[in-house]
């Protein structure tokens, strides 16, 4: 006789809610300000690259045959792409890689999210502590909670992580006799969700704090190349540039904002962390598809520098429209990003609940991400005055507004509708 039993699932399945971003990707209303989907893609260039690859790969082949571009590849990525990306990181960003052997320290993942997961998977045991900015990218928060990390969030301002708060968190935890954080997470360029960018001075301070306390600093550089106005003239200066011995910073980047949504990330990680992440990737998906790597190889080798300024120009027009519309139709404060995809809005009405308002907004054709999605639901938070810790607290009167996929006129109209809902 068959015994009826309920399957016993892992604890995280009940603990973690579905990602708000993933949930909202199912909707496509007229005024979409939710997920940071790339909306300025080099379609003709990508089409020409595909045509070239297919032509090259099929020449001399029979109807049924094999070719490397449609086959498995190394878990760490194809060497040619790793070399092109490594040279670019060394020459443009100043990341200290060995000339001619850059590919040895660059690994390819299926999206930068996989690299984030791989680094945390290789570093964290349940109960280990990580430091995150407040608010923080929920794609990092979810993974950290899933893997059983203790979350310590620290205050940010319109220029990103506050170094004094970062150092204070370590000092307070040490005084309490608690285990010190293993990881510090930061998005230094036009961060997700606030759009804030770290100054070079802050980058140096944060790097020195990580060095002092022996923590691994995760630098998520997904929005590094999407810069506007005078910000385009500034040196890139990733934090990884300071990591001369490749021991302190896990540098992670994505092709999605620079090229297209190829689901391809690239990283430079300290050794032996890079080896552990490659090992873990072998368990996740074995390898990133060779065809998408080949597309990226052609794009980064032959096209990116002529295409990127045009992409940034389009995003800049949308960013200007979003900031202008928020100032005109919403009552509160906003960030002033110099790049990236997002404006962060805080209503002056502290009793406003943008999570509860979301269904009404969607019925009106407007979709956004409530700011509450970017606050950890577990762990502790360093107080705004840096005097001590308190339980994690969520702000409900905030909104992350993405302008990446919308035309300026649609941004204006959508924010006007949202303003009427918030009034």
The 8 nearest C-alpha neighbors of each residue, nearest first, counted from 0:
[[1, 2, 3, 4, 5, 6, 7, 8],
 [2, 0, 3, 4, 5, 6, 7, 8],
 [3, 1, 4, 0, 5, 6, 7, 8],
 [4, 2, 1, 5, 0, 6, 7, 8],
 [5, 3, 2, 6, 7, 1, 8, 0],
 [4, 6, 7, 3, 8, 2, 9, 1],
 [7, 5, 8, 4, 3, 9, 2, 10],
 [6, 8, 5, 9, 10, 4, 12, 13],
 [9, 7, 6, 10, 12, 11, 13, 5],
 [8, 10, 11, 12, 7, 13, 14, 6],
 [9, 11, 12, 13, 14, 8, 145, 15],
 [10, 12, 14, 13, 9, 145, 15, 144],
 [13, 11, 10, 14, 9, 15, 8, 16],
 [14, 12, 11, 15, 10, 16, 9, 8],
 [13, 15, 11, 12, 10, 16, 145, 144],
 [16, 14, 11, 13, 12, 17, 145, 141],
 [15, 17, 18, 14, 13, 12, 19, 141],
 [16, 18, 19, 15, 22, 21, 20, 141],
 [17, 19, 21, 20, 22, 16, 137, 141],
 [20, 18, 22, 21, 23, 17, 372, 368],
 [19, 21, 23, 18, 22, 34, 24, 33],
 [20, 22, 18, 24, 19, 23, 17, 25],
 [23, 21, 19, 20, 24, 25, 18, 17],
 [22, 24, 20, 25, 21, 26, 19, 33],
 [23, 25, 21, 26, 22, 20, 34, 27],
 [26, 24, 23, 22, 27, 21, 20, 28],
 [27, 25, 24, 23, 28, 22, 366, 31],
 [26, 28, 31, 29, 25, 24, 30, 366],
 [29, 27, 364, 30, 31, 26, 365, 366],
 [30, 28, 364, 31, 27, 365, 409, 413],
 [31, 29, 365, 413, 28, 364, 366, 32],
 [30, 32, 366, 33, 28, 365, 29, 27],
 [33, 31, 401, 367, 400, 366, 402, 30],
 [32, 34, 367, 368, 366, 401, 31, 400],
 [35, 33, 36, 20, 24, 401, 32, 23],
 [36, 34, 401, 340, 403, 37, 33, 341],
 [35, 37, 34, 38, 403, 404, 401, 33],
 [38, 36, 256, 39, 403, 404, 35, 255],
 [37, 39, 404, 403, 40, 36, 405, 314],
 [40, 38, 310, 37, 313, 41, 314, 404],
 [39, 41, 42, 259, 38, 258, 37, 310],
 [42, 40, 44, 43, 45, 39, 306, 258],
 [41, 43, 45, 44, 40, 46, 47, 259],
 [44, 42, 46, 45, 41, 47, 48, 40],
 [45, 43, 47, 46, 41, 42, 48, 302],
 [44, 46, 48, 42, 43, 47, 41, 49],
 [47, 45, 43, 49, 44, 48, 42, 50],
 [46, 48, 50, 44, 49, 45, 51, 43],
 [49, 47, 45, 51, 46, 50, 52, 44],
 [48, 50, 52, 46, 51, 47, 53, 45],
 [51, 49, 47, 53, 48, 52, 54, 46],
 [50, 52, 48, 54, 49, 53, 55, 47],
 [51, 53, 49, 55, 54, 50, 56, 48],
 [52, 54, 56, 50, 55, 51, 57, 49],
 [55, 53, 51, 52, 57, 56, 50, 58],
 [56, 54, 52, 53, 58, 57, 51, 50],
 [55, 57, 53, 54, 58, 52, 66, 68],
 [58, 56, 60, 54, 55, 53, 59, 61],
 [59, 57, 60, 55, 56, 54, 53, 61],
 [58, 60, 57, 61, 56, 55, 62, 54],
 [61, 59, 57, 58, 64, 62, 56, 63],
 [60, 62, 63, 64, 59, 57, 58, 65],
 [63, 61, 64, 60, 57, 65, 59, 58],
 [64, 62, 61, 65, 60, 66, 57, 59],
 [63, 65, 61, 62, 60, 66, 57, 59],
 [66, 64, 67, 63, 69, 70, 60, 68],
 [65, 67, 68, 69, 70, 56, 64, 57],
 [68, 66, 70, 69, 65, 71, 289, 72],
 [67, 69, 290, 289, 66, 70, 293, 56],
 [70, 68, 67, 66, 290, 289, 71, 65],
 [69, 71, 67, 68, 66, 72, 289, 65],
 [72, 70, 289, 286, 288, 69, 73, 67],
 [71, 73, 286, 289, 74, 70, 77, 76],
 [74, 72, 76, 75, 286, 77, 71, 285],
 [73, 75, 286, 76, 285, 281, 277, 72],
 [76, 74, 106, 73, 107, 277, 77, 286],
 [77, 75, 107, 73, 74, 106, 78, 72],
 [76, 78, 79, 80, 73, 81, 72, 75],
 [79, 77, 81, 80, 82, 102, 76, 103],
 [80, 78, 82, 81, 77, 83, 296, 102],
 [81, 79, 296, 83, 82, 78, 77, 84],
 [80, 82, 102, 78, 84, 79, 83, 105],
 [81, 83, 102, 85, 79, 80, 84, 101],
 [84, 82, 80, 86, 85, 81, 87, 79],
 [83, 85, 87, 81, 82, 86, 80, 88],
 [86, 84, 101, 82, 88, 87, 83, 102],
 [87, 85, 89, 83, 88, 84, 90, 82],
 [86, 88, 84, 90, 85, 89, 91, 83],
 [89, 87, 92, 85, 86, 91, 94, 90],
 [90, 88, 94, 93, 86, 87, 92, 96],
 [89, 91, 87, 93, 88, 86, 92, 94],
 [92, 90, 87, 88, 93, 89, 235, 94],
 [93, 91, 88, 94, 89, 235, 90, 236],
 [92, 94, 89, 240, 90, 91, 95, 88],
 [93, 95, 240, 89, 92, 88, 96, 239],
 [96, 94, 243, 89, 93, 240, 97, 242],
 [97, 95, 101, 89, 94, 98, 85, 104],
 [96, 98, 100, 101, 99, 95, 89, 103],
 [99, 97, 100, 101, 96, 86, 89, 95],
 [98, 100, 101, 97, 86, 82, 102, 96],
 [101, 99, 97, 98, 102, 103, 82, 96],
 [100, 102, 85, 103, 96, 97, 82, 99],
 [103, 101, 82, 81, 105, 104, 100, 85],
 [102, 104, 101, 105, 100, 81, 82, 106],
 [103, 105, 102, 267, 101, 106, 268, 96],
 [106, 104, 267, 102, 266, 81, 103, 85],
 [105, 107, 75, 266, 265, 76, 104, 81],
 [106, 108, 265, 76, 75, 264, 266, 105],
 [109, 107, 264, 110, 263, 114, 287, 113],
 [110, 108, 263, 262, 287, 113, 264, 111],
 [109, 111, 263, 262, 264, 112, 108, 113],
 [110, 112, 264, 114, 253, 113, 252, 115],
 [113, 111, 115, 110, 114, 116, 138, 264],
 [112, 114, 116, 111, 115, 110, 109, 117],
 [113, 115, 117, 111, 112, 116, 108, 118],
 [116, 114, 112, 118, 113, 117, 119, 111],
 [115, 117, 113, 119, 114, 118, 120, 112],
 [116, 118, 114, 120, 276, 115, 119, 113],
 [119, 117, 121, 115, 120, 116, 114, 122],
 [120, 118, 122, 116, 121, 117, 123, 115],
 [119, 121, 117, 118, 122, 116, 123, 146],
 [120, 122, 118, 119, 117, 275, 123, 276],
 [123, 121, 119, 120, 118, 124, 181, 272],
 [124, 122, 119, 120, 127, 121, 125, 148],
 [123, 125, 127, 126, 122, 147, 146, 148],
 [126, 124, 147, 148, 127, 146, 123, 149],
 [125, 127, 148, 149, 147, 124, 128, 123],
 [128, 126, 148, 125, 124, 149, 123, 129],
 [127, 129, 180, 149, 148, 150, 181, 126],
 [128, 130, 182, 180, 150, 181, 183, 151],
 [131, 129, 183, 151, 152, 150, 182, 184],
 [130, 132, 152, 184, 183, 151, 153, 135],
 [133, 131, 153, 135, 152, 134, 160, 154],
 [134, 132, 135, 154, 152, 153, 155, 131],
 [133, 135, 373, 374, 132, 192, 136, 155],
 [136, 134, 373, 133, 132, 137, 131, 374],
 [137, 135, 138, 191, 139, 373, 192, 140],
 [136, 138, 140, 139, 373, 141, 135, 372],
 [139, 137, 136, 141, 140, 142, 112, 18],
 [140, 138, 137, 142, 141, 136, 143, 115],
 [141, 139, 137, 143, 142, 138, 144, 136],
 [140, 142, 144, 139, 143, 138, 137, 145],
 [141, 143, 145, 139, 144, 140, 146, 116],
 [142, 144, 140, 146, 148, 145, 141, 139],
 [143, 145, 147, 141, 146, 148, 142, 140],
 [146, 144, 142, 147, 143, 11, 141, 15],
 [145, 147, 143, 144, 148, 142, 125, 123],
 [148, 146, 125, 144, 145, 126, 143, 149],
 [149, 147, 127, 126, 143, 144, 128, 125],
 [148, 150, 128, 378, 126, 127, 129, 151],
 [149, 151, 378, 129, 128, 148, 130, 152],
 [152, 150, 130, 379, 380, 378, 129, 131],
 [153, 151, 380, 131, 132, 133, 130, 381],
 [152, 154, 381, 132, 133, 380, 164, 131],
 [155, 153, 133, 383, 132, 161, 160, 164],
 [156, 154, 160, 159, 161, 133, 132, 153],
 [155, 157, 158, 159, 160, 161, 154, 195],
 [156, 158, 195, 159, 334, 155, 193, 335],
 [159, 157, 195, 156, 196, 197, 160, 198],
 [158, 160, 155, 195, 156, 197, 157, 196],
 [161, 159, 155, 132, 162, 154, 156, 158],
 [160, 162, 164, 155, 163, 159, 154, 165],
 [161, 163, 165, 164, 205, 160, 166, 204],
 [164, 162, 166, 165, 161, 167, 385, 168],
 [163, 165, 167, 162, 161, 166, 385, 168],
 [164, 166, 162, 168, 163, 167, 161, 153],
 [165, 167, 163, 169, 168, 164, 162, 208],
 [168, 166, 164, 170, 169, 165, 163, 171],
 [169, 167, 171, 165, 166, 170, 164, 172],
 [170, 168, 172, 166, 167, 171, 173, 179],
 [171, 169, 167, 173, 168, 172, 174, 166],
 [170, 172, 174, 168, 173, 169, 167, 175],
 [171, 173, 175, 169, 177, 174, 170, 168],
 [172, 174, 176, 170, 175, 171, 177, 169],
 [175, 173, 171, 176, 172, 170, 177, 169],
 [176, 174, 172, 173, 177, 171, 170, 178],
 [175, 177, 173, 174, 172, 178, 179, 171],
 [178, 176, 172, 175, 173, 179, 174, 171],
 [177, 179, 180, 176, 172, 128, 173, 127],
 [178, 180, 177, 181, 172, 169, 173, 128],
 [181, 179, 128, 129, 182, 130, 214, 178],
 [180, 182, 214, 129, 128, 215, 179, 127],
 [181, 183, 129, 215, 214, 180, 216, 130],
 [182, 184, 130, 216, 129, 217, 131, 215],
 [185, 183, 217, 131, 216, 130, 182, 218],
 [184, 186, 218, 187, 217, 219, 183, 132],
 [185, 187, 219, 190, 188, 218, 220, 191],
 [188, 186, 197, 196, 185, 190, 189, 220],
 [187, 189, 196, 223, 190, 222, 186, 220],
 [190, 188, 194, 195, 196, 339, 338, 336],
 [189, 191, 194, 186, 195, 188, 192, 193],
 [192, 190, 193, 136, 194, 189, 135, 186],
 [191, 193, 190, 194, 136, 399, 341, 135],
 [194, 192, 343, 195, 191, 190, 342, 341],
 [193, 195, 189, 190, 336, 341, 191, 192],
 [196, 194, 189, 158, 159, 190, 193, 157],
 [197, 195, 188, 189, 187, 158, 159, 190],
 [198, 196, 187, 158, 159, 201, 202, 199],
 [197, 199, 201, 200, 202, 196, 158, 187],
 [198, 200, 202, 201, 203, 197, 236, 238],
 [201, 199, 203, 198, 202, 204, 197, 205],
 [202, 200, 204, 198, 203, 199, 197, 205],
 [201, 203, 199, 205, 200, 204, 238, 206],
 [202, 204, 206, 200, 201, 205, 207, 199],
 [203, 205, 201, 207, 202, 206, 208, 200],
 [204, 206, 208, 202, 207, 203, 162, 201],
 [205, 207, 203, 209, 208, 204, 202, 210],
 [206, 208, 210, 204, 209, 205, 211, 203],
 [207, 209, 211, 205, 210, 206, 204, 212],
 [210, 208, 214, 206, 212, 207, 211, 213],
 [211, 209, 207, 213, 208, 212, 206, 214],
 [210, 212, 208, 209, 213, 207, 214, 206],
 [213, 211, 209, 210, 214, 208, 169, 179],
 [212, 214, 210, 209, 211, 215, 181, 247],
 [215, 213, 181, 209, 182, 212, 216, 180],
 [216, 214, 182, 247, 248, 181, 183, 217],
 [215, 217, 248, 183, 182, 249, 184, 247],
 [218, 216, 249, 184, 248, 183, 185, 250],
 [219, 217, 250, 185, 186, 249, 220, 251],
 [218, 220, 186, 251, 221, 252, 185, 217],
 [219, 221, 252, 223, 222, 251, 218, 186],
 [220, 222, 252, 253, 223, 219, 256, 251],
 [223, 221, 339, 225, 220, 224, 188, 189],
 [222, 224, 188, 220, 225, 221, 226, 189],
 [223, 225, 222, 226, 257, 307, 256, 221],
 [224, 226, 338, 339, 222, 311, 223, 227],
 [227, 225, 338, 231, 230, 337, 224, 311],
 [226, 228, 338, 230, 337, 231, 315, 229],
 [229, 227, 230, 231, 226, 337, 232, 315],
 [228, 230, 231, 232, 227, 233, 337, 226],
 [229, 231, 233, 232, 228, 227, 226, 337],
 [232, 230, 229, 226, 233, 227, 228, 234],
 [231, 233, 230, 229, 234, 228, 235, 227],
 [232, 234, 230, 231, 235, 229, 236, 226],
 [235, 233, 236, 232, 231, 92, 230, 91],
 [234, 236, 237, 92, 233, 223, 91, 224],
 [237, 235, 234, 92, 238, 240, 199, 93],
 [238, 236, 239, 240, 235, 92, 187, 94],
 [237, 239, 240, 241, 202, 236, 206, 218],
 [240, 238, 242, 237, 241, 248, 94, 250],
 [239, 241, 94, 238, 242, 93, 237, 95],
 [242, 240, 239, 238, 243, 206, 203, 94],
 [243, 241, 239, 245, 240, 244, 247, 248],
 [242, 244, 245, 241, 95, 240, 246, 94],
 [243, 245, 246, 242, 247, 95, 269, 241],
 [246, 244, 269, 242, 243, 247, 248, 268],
 [245, 247, 269, 244, 248, 242, 270, 243],
 [246, 248, 215, 245, 216, 242, 269, 210],
 [249, 247, 216, 239, 217, 215, 250, 246],
 [248, 250, 268, 217, 218, 216, 267, 251],
 [249, 251, 218, 267, 266, 248, 268, 239],
 [252, 250, 266, 219, 220, 218, 265, 249],
 [253, 251, 221, 220, 265, 264, 111, 266],
 [252, 254, 264, 221, 111, 255, 265, 263],
 [253, 255, 257, 258, 256, 263, 264, 259],
 [256, 254, 260, 259, 253, 258, 257, 261],
 [255, 257, 254, 258, 37, 259, 222, 253],
 [258, 256, 254, 255, 224, 259, 307, 253],
 [257, 259, 254, 255, 256, 40, 260, 41],
 [260, 258, 255, 261, 40, 256, 254, 257],
 [259, 261, 255, 262, 254, 258, 37, 256],
 [260, 262, 263, 259, 291, 255, 254, 110],
 [263, 261, 110, 109, 260, 264, 255, 254],
 [262, 264, 110, 109, 261, 254, 108, 253],
 [265, 263, 111, 110, 253, 108, 252, 107],
 [264, 266, 107, 252, 106, 251, 108, 253],
 [267, 265, 251, 106, 250, 105, 252, 268],
 [266, 268, 105, 250, 104, 249, 106, 251],
 [269, 267, 249, 273, 250, 266, 272, 270],
 [268, 270, 246, 245, 272, 273, 271, 249],
 [271, 269, 272, 273, 268, 274, 246, 245],
 [270, 272, 274, 273, 269, 275, 268, 276],
 [273, 271, 270, 275, 274, 269, 276, 268],
 [272, 274, 276, 268, 271, 270, 275, 269],
 [275, 273, 277, 271, 272, 276, 278, 270],
 [276, 274, 278, 272, 277, 273, 121, 279],
 [275, 277, 279, 273, 117, 278, 274, 280],
 [278, 276, 280, 274, 279, 275, 75, 273],
 [277, 279, 275, 281, 276, 280, 274, 282],
 [280, 278, 276, 282, 281, 277, 275, 117],
 [281, 279, 283, 277, 282, 278, 285, 276],
 [280, 282, 285, 278, 279, 283, 284, 74],
 [281, 283, 280, 279, 284, 285, 278, 277],
 [284, 282, 280, 281, 285, 279, 286, 113],
 [283, 285, 286, 281, 282, 280, 287, 109],
 [286, 284, 281, 74, 282, 280, 283, 287],
 [287, 285, 74, 284, 72, 73, 288, 281],
 [286, 288, 109, 108, 289, 76, 74, 284],
 [289, 287, 290, 291, 286, 292, 71, 72],
 [288, 290, 292, 68, 291, 293, 72, 69],
 [289, 291, 68, 293, 292, 288, 69, 294],
 [292, 290, 294, 293, 289, 288, 261, 295],
 [293, 291, 295, 289, 290, 294, 296, 288],
 [292, 294, 296, 290, 291, 295, 289, 297],
 [295, 293, 291, 292, 296, 297, 298, 290],
 [294, 296, 298, 292, 293, 297, 299, 291],
 [295, 297, 293, 80, 294, 299, 298, 300],
 [298, 296, 300, 294, 295, 299, 301, 293],
 [299, 297, 295, 302, 301, 296, 300, 303],
 [300, 298, 303, 296, 297, 301, 295, 302],
 [299, 301, 297, 298, 296, 302, 83, 303],
 [300, 302, 298, 297, 299, 303, 304, 296],
 [303, 301, 298, 305, 304, 299, 306, 300],
 [302, 304, 306, 299, 305, 307, 298, 301],
 [305, 303, 306, 307, 302, 308, 301, 299],
 [304, 306, 303, 302, 307, 308, 309, 301],
 [307, 305, 303, 309, 304, 308, 302, 310],
 [306, 308, 310, 309, 304, 303, 305, 311],
 [309, 307, 311, 310, 306, 312, 305, 304],
 [310, 308, 312, 307, 311, 306, 313, 305],
 [311, 309, 307, 313, 312, 308, 39, 306],
 [310, 312, 308, 314, 313, 309, 225, 315],
 [313, 311, 309, 315, 310, 314, 308, 316],
 [312, 314, 310, 316, 315, 311, 309, 317],
 [315, 313, 317, 311, 316, 312, 318, 403],
 [314, 316, 318, 312, 317, 313, 227, 311],
 [317, 315, 319, 313, 314, 318, 320, 312],
 [316, 318, 320, 314, 407, 315, 319, 402],
 [317, 319, 315, 321, 320, 316, 314, 402],
 [320, 318, 316, 322, 317, 321, 323, 315],
 [319, 321, 317, 323, 407, 318, 322, 324],
 [322, 320, 318, 324, 323, 319, 410, 325],
 [323, 321, 325, 319, 324, 320, 326, 318],
 [322, 324, 320, 326, 321, 325, 319, 327],
 [325, 323, 327, 321, 411, 326, 322, 328],
 [326, 324, 329, 322, 328, 327, 323, 321],
 [327, 325, 323, 324, 328, 329, 322, 330],
 [328, 326, 324, 325, 329, 323, 415, 330],
 [327, 329, 418, 325, 415, 324, 326, 414],
 [330, 328, 418, 325, 326, 327, 331, 421],
 [331, 329, 346, 347, 328, 332, 326, 418],
 [330, 332, 346, 347, 345, 329, 333, 344],
 [333, 331, 345, 344, 346, 330, 334, 347],
 [334, 332, 344, 343, 345, 342, 335, 331],
 [333, 335, 343, 342, 336, 157, 193, 194],
 [334, 336, 333, 337, 342, 194, 322, 195],
 [337, 335, 194, 338, 195, 334, 189, 342],
 [338, 336, 227, 226, 230, 189, 335, 339],
 [339, 337, 226, 225, 189, 227, 336, 340],
 [338, 340, 189, 222, 225, 341, 194, 226],
 [339, 341, 403, 401, 402, 35, 338, 194],
 [342, 340, 401, 194, 400, 339, 402, 192],
 [341, 343, 400, 334, 194, 193, 399, 344],
 [344, 342, 399, 193, 333, 334, 398, 400],
 [343, 345, 333, 398, 397, 332, 399, 342],
 [346, 344, 397, 332, 331, 396, 333, 347],
 [347, 345, 331, 348, 396, 330, 397, 344],
 [346, 348, 331, 349, 330, 345, 332, 396],
 [349, 347, 346, 350, 351, 396, 331, 330],
 [348, 350, 351, 396, 347, 346, 395, 352],
 [351, 349, 348, 352, 396, 395, 347, 346],
 [350, 352, 396, 349, 348, 353, 395, 346],
 [353, 351, 395, 396, 354, 355, 350, 356],
 [352, 354, 356, 355, 369, 396, 395, 357],
 [353, 355, 369, 356, 352, 357, 395, 371],
 [356, 354, 353, 352, 357, 358, 359, 351],
 [355, 357, 353, 354, 359, 358, 360, 352],
 [356, 358, 360, 354, 359, 355, 361, 353],
 [359, 357, 361, 360, 356, 362, 355, 354],
 [358, 360, 362, 361, 357, 356, 363, 420],
 [361, 359, 357, 363, 365, 358, 362, 356],
 [360, 362, 364, 365, 358, 363, 359, 366],
 [363, 361, 359, 364, 360, 358, 365, 357],
 [364, 362, 360, 361, 365, 359, 416, 417],
 [363, 365, 361, 28, 362, 29, 30, 360],
 [366, 364, 30, 361, 360, 363, 31, 413],
 [365, 367, 31, 361, 32, 33, 360, 30],
 [368, 366, 33, 32, 400, 369, 399, 365],
 [367, 369, 33, 399, 398, 370, 400, 366],
 [370, 368, 398, 354, 371, 353, 372, 399],
 [369, 371, 398, 397, 372, 373, 399, 368],
 [370, 372, 369, 395, 373, 374, 394, 393],
 [373, 371, 370, 374, 369, 19, 137, 368],
 [374, 372, 134, 135, 137, 371, 370, 136],
 [373, 375, 134, 371, 393, 372, 376, 135],
 [376, 374, 377, 373, 140, 391, 378, 150],
 [375, 377, 374, 391, 378, 392, 393, 150],
 [378, 376, 375, 391, 150, 379, 149, 144],
 [379, 377, 150, 149, 151, 391, 390, 376],
 [378, 380, 390, 391, 151, 389, 388, 150],
 [381, 379, 152, 391, 389, 388, 151, 390],
 [380, 382, 388, 153, 387, 385, 152, 389],
 [383, 381, 385, 384, 388, 387, 380, 386],
 [382, 384, 385, 154, 381, 386, 153, 164],
 [383, 385, 382, 386, 387, 381, 164, 154],
 [386, 384, 382, 383, 387, 381, 164, 167],
 [387, 385, 384, 382, 388, 381, 383, 167],
 [388, 386, 385, 381, 382, 389, 171, 384],
 [389, 387, 381, 380, 382, 379, 390, 386],
 [388, 390, 380, 379, 391, 381, 382, 387],
 [391, 389, 379, 380, 392, 378, 388, 377],
 [392, 390, 379, 380, 378, 377, 389, 376],
 [391, 393, 390, 394, 374, 380, 376, 375],
 [392, 394, 374, 371, 395, 391, 376, 375],
 [393, 395, 371, 396, 397, 392, 370, 374],
 [396, 394, 352, 371, 397, 353, 393, 370],
 [395, 397, 351, 352, 346, 353, 349, 394],
 [398, 396, 345, 370, 344, 395, 346, 369],
 [399, 397, 370, 369, 344, 368, 343, 400],
 [398, 400, 343, 368, 370, 342, 192, 369],
 [401, 399, 32, 342, 341, 367, 398, 343],
 [400, 402, 32, 341, 340, 33, 35, 403],
 [401, 403, 405, 317, 404, 32, 340, 318],
 [402, 404, 340, 38, 401, 405, 37, 314],
 [405, 403, 38, 402, 37, 36, 406, 39],
 [406, 404, 402, 403, 410, 409, 407, 31],
 [405, 407, 409, 408, 410, 317, 404, 402],
 [406, 408, 410, 317, 320, 409, 411, 405],
 [409, 407, 411, 410, 406, 412, 320, 405],
 [410, 408, 412, 406, 411, 407, 413, 405],
 [411, 409, 407, 413, 408, 412, 414, 321],
 [410, 412, 408, 324, 409, 414, 413, 415],
 [411, 413, 415, 409, 410, 414, 408, 416],
 [414, 412, 416, 410, 30, 415, 411, 409],
 [413, 415, 417, 416, 411, 412, 418, 410],
 [414, 416, 418, 412, 413, 417, 328, 411],
 [417, 415, 413, 419, 414, 418, 412, 420],
 [418, 416, 414, 420, 419, 415, 421, 413],
 [417, 419, 415, 329, 421, 328, 420, 416],
 [418, 420, 422, 416, 417, 421, 415, 328],
 [421, 419, 417, 418, 422, 416, 360, 359],
 [420, 422, 418, 419, 417, 329, 351, 356],
 [421, 419, 420, 418, 329, 330, 417, 328]]
